[in-house]
Amino acid sequence: TISRDGKSRQMAFVGYKTTADAVKALEYFHNTFIDTSRVQVEYARAVKSAQLPRPWSKHSEGSSAHRRTHETPEERAAREAKAA
């Protein structure tokens, strides 16, 4: 995929006709290389899926960094009082 500024995000989504074809592709291509770049293959997951890893970005809902940057003054005071 290409980002808004025109640079490659170095990722892609590939669809297969059957689950068996997808399994074969994952087994064949996962942890292989294209030039010096390692290829990591994963199955796509639904947005908000419980299988998704915990978010870490301050821009991602559900991360502790997002919670800190979007907390109410009361929540911030309680967190700071607890830390002291």
C-alpha positions as CSV (number, residue, x, y, z in Angstrom):
1,T,0.0,0.0,0.0
2,I,1.1,3.6,-0.6
3,S,0.8,6.3,2.1
4,R,-0.6,9.8,1.5
5,D,2.8,11.2,0.8
6,G,3.4,8.6,-1.9
7,K,5.8,6.4,-0.1
8,S,5.4,2.7,0.2
9,R,4.2,1.4,3.6
10,Q,6.0,-1.9,2.7
11,M,2.9,-4.0,3.3
12,A,0.2,-5.5,1.1
13,F,-3.1,-7.4,1.3
14,V,-3.4,-10.5,-0.9
15,G,-6.6,-12.4,-1.4
16,Y,-7.0,-16.1,-2.2
17,K,-9.9,-18.1,-3.6
18,T,-9.6,-20.8,-1.0
19,T,-8.4,-21.1,2.5
20,A,-6.1,-23.9,1.5
21,D,-4.4,-21.6,-1.0
22,A,-4.0,-19.0,1.7
23,V,-2.5,-21.6,4.1
24,K,0.0,-22.7,1.5
25,A,1.1,-19.1,0.8
26,L,1.5,-18.4,4.4
27,E,3.6,-21.5,5.0
28,Y,5.7,-20.9,1.9
29,F,6.4,-17.1,2.1
30,H,6.5,-16.4,5.9
31,N,10.0,-15.3,7.0
32,T,11.4,-15.5,3.5
33,F,13.3,-12.5,1.9
34,I,12.8,-10.2,-1.1
35,D,16.2,-8.7,-1.6
36,T,17.2,-7.8,2.0
37,S,13.7,-7.3,3.3
38,R,12.1,-10.1,5.4
39,V,8.6,-11.1,4.4
40,Q,6.2,-11.7,7.3
41,V,2.9,-13.2,6.4
42,E,-0.2,-13.0,8.7
43,Y,-3.9,-13.6,8.3
44,A,-5.9,-10.4,8.2
45,R,-8.0,-9.8,11.3
46,A,-11.2,-7.8,11.7
47,V,-11.0,-4.3,13.1
48,K,-11.5,-4.4,16.9
49,S,-10.8,-8.2,16.9
50,A,-9.9,-9.7,20.3
51,Q,-7.0,-11.4,18.4
52,L,-5.3,-8.1,17.6
53,P,-2.2,-7.3,19.6
54,R,-2.6,-4.5,22.3
55,P,-2.3,-1.1,20.7
56,W,0.7,1.0,21.7
57,S,0.3,4.3,19.8
58,K,-1.0,7.4,21.5
59,H,-3.3,7.7,18.5
60,S,-4.9,4.2,19.0
61,E,-7.9,3.8,21.3
62,G,-7.2,1.2,24.0
63,S,-3.5,2.0,24.5
64,S,-2.3,3.4,27.8
65,A,-0.6,6.3,25.9
66,H,-4.0,7.2,24.3
67,R,-5.7,7.0,27.7
68,R,-3.2,9.4,29.2
69,T,-3.5,12.0,26.4
70,H,-7.3,11.8,26.5
71,E,-8.0,11.6,30.2
72,T,-10.2,14.1,32.1
73,P,-8.7,16.4,34.7
74,E,-10.3,14.2,37.4
75,E,-8.7,11.0,36.0
76,R,-5.3,12.7,35.7
77,A,-5.5,14.0,39.3
78,A,-6.4,10.5,40.5
79,R,-3.6,8.9,38.6
80,E,-1.0,11.4,39.9
81,A,-2.3,11.0,43.5
82,K,-2.0,7.2,43.2
83,A,1.6,7.5,41.8
84,A,2.7,9.9,44.7
